[in-house]
Amino acid sequence: MDRRVNNCSFSFVFPGFVICRRTFRCASGEDNVFVFAVVSFEVKMIEVVASMARGPVFLAGELMECLITFTNPMSHLSTSASSEMLAWASAQIHCQFHASENRVALPAQGNKQDVQAESDTVLIPSRGERGQCVLDTPPKILFCDLRLDPGESKTYSYSELVPIDGPPSFRGQSVKYVYKLTIGCQRVNSPIKLLRVPFRVLVLQGMPEPPFPQDEEVSPSNPFLEEEEASRRDARPLERALDMLMATTSRRCPHMFNITNMRGKVAKFCIFKTVYRLGEDIVGTFNFSEGDIPCLQYSVSLQSEEEIQQQYQRRPGQAVSVTGHGRHLESCLHTASSHFSLPIPLNVTPGFSTDIVSLRWRLHFEFVTAREPMEPPTVLQNQSEVTVWAGAEHVDVDTFSWDLPIKVLPTNPALASYMSQFTGTNSINI
C-alpha cells in the first residue's frame, strides 16, 4: 500500500518532551493520523583543552609548561543543566618507539605493545599506541573530585622537565621516536579517557645538564621576587644550552679541499665551517681556474644517513638509508668560480646516536668532467657585436662523487616551532 506524508506538525508540551503529529494518505484516499511522543535529551559532557604555553618544540632538559582547561559547556539557562563531576585527572610525558620489521631486528619484548582495555582503571599513557614506550615521566595528579557548574571552567598548569637522557623526535625510514603529553581523566564509574598532545624534542648530545650555582641555596631571598626568580631559574638551562649552541656554530675557519680524479686536479673547494644549526645556510665556493681537467657540471646534495647499529640489523651488512634534503645543480664549463647555498630545513632531525640507530649528515658532491681539454671560445678584442658559441655535440666524460661529513645541531626551539607540524594544542570531550 502506497502511503505518502501529507503534513507533519510538532508541538512542545514541556522541555525535553516533543509531541509529533503526522498524517499519511493511503492509495484509497483515506487519511491516517499518527500521534507519537519523542523524548529529547541534552548530551552532558566536559570539554578538555590542553595548550602548550611556548609552542610545541623543546630542548631536552627544558621545562615544558601546559595549561589544561576543563569546561562544563552546558548553559546555566538550560532547564536540564546540572553540575558535572570528574573523579581525577593526571598528566605525564612519554616517548613511543617504533621500528620497521624489515630493517630492524629487536628482541622479543621490543615489539610488545602496551594495551589497556577501556574498562580498566589503571592509567597507561601509551594505551593504543604503536610500538614500545621507551621513556615516561612520573604522572602528576592535576586534581581529585572536580565539580563544574554549568558554564564553569577551571584551568590547571602542568610543568615537567623534558628528560635530558631521551632520544630526539625522529621519523626515519627504519625507526621512529615520537613524544606526547598524555592527559588522563575519568568520570565516576566510567572508562578512562586520554587526551594526547604531540610535541617535538631536540637533543643537543654531549651537553651536560647545566647545574644551578651552588650559592643559590644560601643567598638572601626577597619574598616579593620569588615568582620572578623561579621563572628566571627555569630559563637558565635553556639559555645556557643556547649560548653553548651559538658559540659552537658561530666559529668560522675556512676549510680548503683539492678536488681531483685520476686525470688530475679539477677544482679547489672552500667551505667556511662544518658545524651548523637547523635553519642555517651551507655556503661553499669552487675555484675552477686552477684545475687541469675541465668540469662540465657539478651538484651538491644535503643528505642524512640513518644507520641501524650492527647488533640490530635485520641482515648482515645492511645498507645505510640515505635521505636527501636539498640539491644544487650547476653547469660550469669555462667558469672560473662558482658557489652554492643550501638551507638546512627547520623540520629535520639533528645528528644523534642511540643504542639502536644513529643519524649522520653529509654533503654529497657529484662532478662531470671532460676526458680531454676543451678550448674556451675566443672573442676578438675589436669585435663589437655579440658572438654565439656552440658547444661540442659529443664529449667523452668521467663522473665521480665525494662525501663531506658535517654536523647539524639543534636551534632555538622557538624558531623551530614556526615550521613544526604540531600546534601544541588539542582537545577532547568526555
N, C-alpha and C positions, 0 to 999 in steps of 0.2 A: 504494500500500500504506500503510495507516494504521499509524503507529508512535507509541507513547506511552512517555514516560520512566517507568520503574518505580522506579528508585532511582539515586542518584548519590553516590559517596563519593570523598574526597580523602585523600591521604597525602603528607606532605612527606618526600622522600628526602634532600635536603640543601638548605640555604638558597639561595633563588633558583631552585629547580627543583621542580616540582609534578607528581605523578602523579595523573591523574584517571581514574576508572573509572565508566562509565555503562552501564546496562542498558536496552535497548529491547525492547518486546514487540510482535510483529507481530500482524496480524489473525488469523493461524492459531494463535496461542497460543505460538509459538516465541520464546524469549528470545535476543536477540543482545547480546553484551557487547563494548563498545569500550573499549580502554585507550589513553590518549594522554598525552603529556607537555606541560606548559606551563612555559615559562621566564618567570620573574618578574624584572623589572629595577626597581631603585630609581632614580627620576629625580634626577640630580645638578643642583644649581643653587646660585646665590649670591643671597641676598636683599639688596637695596639699599634703604635707608630714608633719606630726606632730611627734615630738620626745621629750620625757621627758629626761631632761639632766642627772638626777641622778638615773634613774630607776623607776619602776612602783609601789613602795611601799613607803608610807609616814606615819609619825605620825600625828595625829590630832594636829593642831596648827603650823605645819611645813610649810615653804614656798615651794610651788611647782613651778618649772620653766619648761617651754615647749618652744621649738623652732619650729616655724611654717614657712615652706618654700613654696612659690608659684613660679612655674616654667612654662614658655611657652616652651614646648618641641620642637616646630617647628624649624627646622634648618633654619638659615638665608640664606642658599643657595637655599632653595626651592622657586620655582617661585610663588607659591601661599601663601608664608609666609606673615603674617601680624601681627600687634600688637593685643594683647588681652586685654580686659578691664574687671575689676571686680568692681562692684558698691561699695561693702563693705564686711568686714569680722569682726566677733566678736567671743569671746570665753568665756566660763563660766563653772563652776563645778556644777554638780547636782548629787543627790543620789536618786535612784529608790528603792521603797519598794514594795515587792510582797509577798502575804500571801496565804497559801493553804486554799481554801474554806472549805475543810473537817475538818480542825482543828482550824481555826481562824474565829471568828465572828466579823467583822468590821462594823462600822456604814455605812450607805448607801453611803456616799461620799468617804469612804475608798477604794471602788472598782472602782471608777471612773478613766477612762483613759484619758490622755491628747492626743487629736488627732488634727492634723493640716493638712489641705489639702495642696498639693504641690504648688498650685497656690497662697497660702496666702503669704503675705509679712511680716507677724509678726513672729518673731523667737520664737519658743517654743522648748527648748533643748530636752525635753522628748518626742517629737513627735514620734509616732510609738513604743514607749517603753511599755512594760508590767507593770501593776501596777500603783503606785502613786508616784509622785515626792514629797519627804518629805523634801528636802533641796536643795537649789541652791544659788549660789553666784550671785551678780550683774554682768551682762555682761560687758565685756571690749571691746571697739572698737579697732581693730587692725589697720584699715586704711579705708579710703573712696576714691573711684575713683582711683584704682590702674591700671596703664598701664604697660604691659610687652611686650617688643620687642621680636622677635624670638630668642630663646636660652637664654633669660634673666631670672634670678632668684632673688627673694627678700625674705629675712628671717626676721621674726618678733619674738620678745621674749615676751611670756606671763608669768606672775607670779601672784600668788594668794596664800593667806594663806588658808590651808585646815581647814575648820570650826572645832573649838575645841568642839562645843556642839552637833555634829552629832553622829550617831551610827557608829560602825566599819563595815567594809566589812564583810559580813556573808552570807553563803549559808547553811541554815539548812534544816531540814525536813519540817518545818512549815512556816518559814519566811526567806526572802532573802533581804539583803541590798547590792546594787551594786552602786559603784561610777564610774562616767565617766566625762571626759573632752570633751565637745562638742564645735566644731568649726563650726560656720555657715557662709556661704558665698553665694553671689548671683551675677550673671551676670545681666546686664541691661535687663529688660523685660523677665526675666527667673525665674523659681521657685528657692526657697532657697534649697541649698544642705548642708547636715550635715555630718561632719567627727567626729566620736566618738573614743576616746582613753580611754579604761577602765584602771583603776588603783585600788590599794588596800590601804585601810586606817586602821591603827592600832590606837586604842584608849587606853590611859592609864587613866582609870577612877579614879576620886578622886584627880587628879593632877591639881592644879590651874594653870591658864595661867601665865607663867613666865613674870613678868613685867621687863621693862628695867630700869636700875638705873636712879634715878631722876636727878643726876648731869650731865647726858649726854647732856641735853639741854643747859647748861651754860658752859660746858667745852670747852677750846680752841680747834679749829679745824685746821687741815692742809689741804689746798686745794689739795695738791698732794696725799693725802692719803684718800680722801673722798670715792673713789670706794672700797678700801680695808676695810675701816671702815664699810661701808654699808654692805659688804659681811660678815664681822665679826658679825655685829649686827643681821643679818638674821640667822646666825648659832647658836646664843646664846640660843634661846628657845629649839632647838633640843639638844644642848649639855647639858643643864640643865635637860631636861627630861631624857636623857640617864644616866646622873650622878645619878639622883634620882632612876632610874630603877636599876642600878648596885648596889647602896647602899642597896636597899630593898632586892634584890635577893642574895646578897653575904653573908648575915648574916647566920651563921650556929649555930644551937642549937639542939643537939640530942633530939629527941622525942622517949620515950620508951613506948611500949604498951604490956600488957599481953594478949595473945590470949587464950581464954578459951571457953569451951562449957559446957553443963550441966554435963558432966562426969569429968571435971577437967581441969587443965592447959595443953595447947597444946604446946605453944612456947612463946618466948619473941621476939618482933619485934622492930627494931630500924630504924628510918629514920632521916636523918641529917637536913632536913629543909622541909617546906611545901609550900614555895613560889618559883616559878620557872619562867624562861624566856622561850620563844619559842626557840627550838633548844637544850635546856639543857637535860641532862640525869637525870632521877629519880633513885636514888640508895637506896636500903633498904637491911637490913640483918635480918635473922632469927636465933635464938638460940633454938634448939630443945632439947638440953641436959638437960634443967631444966623442961621439960614437963613431965606430968604424963600420958598423952594419946599419943600413937604412931600416928604420922602424916604420911600418905602414900603418899599424893600428895598435892601440893598447886599450885594455879595460881594467877597471878596479872594482872589486865587489866587497862589500862588508858582509862577512859571514860569521855565523856562530856554529860551534861544533859541540854536539851533545854525545857524550861517550858514556856507556854503561861500564861500571867497574868490572874487571875481569871475572871475579867470582860470581857475578850476577848475570853474565851474558848468556843468552839462550843458546848461541852457537859459538864455538871457539873461533877467535879471530874475527868476530863480528864487526862489520864496518861502522864507522862513525857517522851519525846523522848530521848532515850539513844543511843549514837553512840560510838563505840569502835575505838581506835586509836593505839592499840598495846597490845600485851599479852605475858606474860612469864609463861610457864608451866614447872614444875619440879617434879620428883618423889624424895621423901626424906625419905623413910623408913630407919631407923637405921643411919640417918645422924645427926651429932652433930650440924652443922651450914650450912647455905646456904645464898646466896644473889641473887639479881636480879638488872637489869639495863634496864630501859625503856626510850627510847628517845622521847621527845616531838617534833612532826613534826613542821617544819617551816611554813607550809601552813595552819595550823589550826587557829581558831579564839580564842584569849584570852577571859577570862571571862568578861562579861559585862551585863548590865541591862538597858532596856528601858521601856517605859510605856506599851509596848505590849509583849515583850519577855525578858527572862533572860537566860544566859548561865553560867553554873557552871561546875567545873571539880572535879573529884574524882578518887581515886584508889579503884578498886573493887577486893576484895580478896575472894577466894573460897578454902576451905580446905576439904580434905577427910581424916577422922580419923578412926582408928580401935576401935571397942567397947570393946575389951579385950586386955590386954597386950600381946605383941609379943616378944618372946625371941630372942635376936640377935644371929647370927651364932657364934659358938665357934671355935676358932683356937688354937691348941696346941702350946705351946711355942717352943718345939723342932721339930715342923713339918717344913720340908724344902720344901716340894712340895706345889704347888698351889692347893687350895681346891675350890670346886664349891658349892655354897649354893643355894638351890632351894626354892623359896618362897612357901607359902601355896597356895593351889589351890582355896580355898574358905575362904574369910574373911568377917565377918559382919562389915559394915562400917556406919558411920554417915557423913553427909555433912552439912556444914554451910558456911555462907558468911558474909562479913563485908565490909563496905564502909568507906573510909578515905577521907574527903574533902581536897582538895589542891587548891592553887591559881596559875593560869597561867597568866602571864603578857606578854606584847609585848617584842620585842627585837629590836636591831638596824635595821632600815629599809633597810640599805644597805645589811645586811646579809640576810634578808628575801627576797630581790629581786632575789637572786640566785635560789630560789625554787619557784618563782612566775610563775603562768600560763600566766601572761601578759608579753608582750615585751616592753610596754611603747612607741611603735611606730605604726602608722597607716597612711594610705594614701587613697586618692580618686582622681578621675579625674572628672572635671566639665566642 
